[in-house]
Amino acid sequence: MKLRIRVPATTANLGPGFDCLGLALDWWNTIEIETIARGLQVECDCPDGVDIPLNRHNLVVYGIDAVYRLAKQKRPPLRIHLTTHIPIASGLGSSSAPIVGGLIAANVLLGNLYSRDELVTLATRIEGHPDNVAPALLGGLMVAAIDGKQVTVARFPVPRELRCVLFVPKVTLLTKKSRGVLPKRIPRADAIYNASRVALWIAALRERRWDWLEVATQDRLHQPYRAKLVPGMYELFNAAKDAGARGAALSGAGPTIIAFANHQGEPVARAMAQTARRIGLEGMTRVVGVSAKGAQVTRSD
């Protein structure tokens, strides 16, 4: 059996939705898997300088093994080939994508024992939070809530005209380090501030009120604390909005900056690139749409 799995990049938080909002992007990793006679072979087409384990510690294998453990079965011998396009440690779901790909692959190999909702719960258990794994599995805009061990997700369609403009700095930022600067307690006023903006995000998309995104992308729970780890964050926010973006935020734990536009995003991308050069920040820009689809799998026997 041969499988080909495509998994989208994701952007989490969207400003105020810390650990509960996520969006699938039209930017994909590909995983090819086939059963073989014996052993485990892992290969990777990756950007230069990217160090990805090519053994059982690979995140695709980790995801596969998690499903097989749940099913109380032994993983079959496999050859796995990864093609990695999503930047590593940049706040775009680079760890969620291989985990989700592994879960999907294992589930197909086992005859689709588990529903997508069950896979979301398992992926959340592995990743620690659902804001990237849920849109990677299901696509669109996802709202996720954890109640004990159960994860409840709601999927919202996103208007096709929404464009996501990314500035991806050359430097990386590990999620563990980015979470390490966050306070253990927050003021009640900040919690209310963010809750109102999460609700406004959903309303803005449903009503196509793009003018609401300026307020809806505001945050007090994580971005002010992470700003010291992301040089130029606020300068890039302002450059994007001055060029026509409706709102801007830190993508996930960073350091990627994401701006949202309801028109062609190229002028916003140019403005962000110009500001980055002015402040001495290396990186690349990319304009992508939102993916209505999550992980996709094709099978050949």
Residue, then its C-alpha position, 0 to 999 in steps of 0.5 A: m500500500k502507498l499513501r500520499i498525504r498533504v498537510p497544510a501550514t497553520t497559523a494559531n492565536l490570530g492575535p487574541g485567541f491564545d491556544c483556541l483559534g487556528l487557521a489552515l493556510d494554503w501552504w503544504n507539506t507532503i508525506e509519502i508512505e509505503t509498506i515494505a518488507r522490513g524495518l523503517q526508512v525515513e527520508c526528507d527533502c528539506p531546506d538546507g540547515v534543517d535537522i529533522p530526525l530520520n528515525r523513530h523520533n521523527l514526528v511523522v513516525y511519532g504520530i503513526d506510533a501513537v495511533y498504533r499504540l491506541a489500537k494496540q497493534k504493532r506498526p508495520p515496516l514502512r518507508i516514509h518520504l517527507t517533502t518539507h515546505i513549511p518553515i521550521a520553528s517559525g509559528l506556522g505549525s511545522s510540528s503539527a503538520p508531521i504529527v497530523g500526517g502521521l495520525i492520518a496515515a496510521n488511521v488509513l493503514l488501520g482501516n480508518l478506525y478513528s474519526r477526525d474528531e478522535l484524531v484531533t483529541l489524540a493530536t492535542r494530547i501529543e502537541g499539548h494544545p489544539d490551535n494548530v492540529a485542529p485546522a491542520l486536520l480539518g481546514g478552515l478556521m477552527v475554534a477549539a476548547i479542552d474539557g478535561k481530556q475531551v477536545t471540542v472543535a467548531r469549524f467556520p468557513v472563511p470567505r475566499e477573499l481573505r488573504c494572509v500576508l506572512f513575513v517569516p524572519k530568518v531566525t527561528l523561535l522555539t515554542k518552549k522559549s516563547r511560552g517561557v516569557l508568559p506570565k502565570r497570572i493575568p489581570r481580569a481586564d486583560a482576560i475580558y479584553n481578549a474574550s471580546r476580541v475572539a468573539l469579534w473575530i468570528a463575527a467579522l468573518r461571518e459578516r465580512r466586516w473586514d473593518w472589525l479586524e483592526v480591533a479583533t486582532q488585538d491581544r494582551l495575553h501573549q504578544p506584549y510579552r513575546a515582543k522582546l523575542v520578536p524584533g520589529m514586531y510592532e513596526l511590521f504590524n504598523a507597516a502592514k496596516d498602513a499598506g492596507a492590511r485590516g489587522a496583523a498578529l504574531s503567528g502562533a508563538g512567532p517569529t512569523i508576522i501575519a497580516f490579513a487583507n481582503h484584497q491582493g496582499e502584494p502591497v502589504a508584503r512589499a511594505m513589510a519587506q521594506t520595513a524589515r530591511r530598514i530595521g535590519l531584519e532578514g526574512m521572506t514574505r509570502v501571500v497565501g490564501v486560507s485552505a478550506k481543507g485540512a490534511q488530504v490523503t490519496r491511496s494506491d494499492 
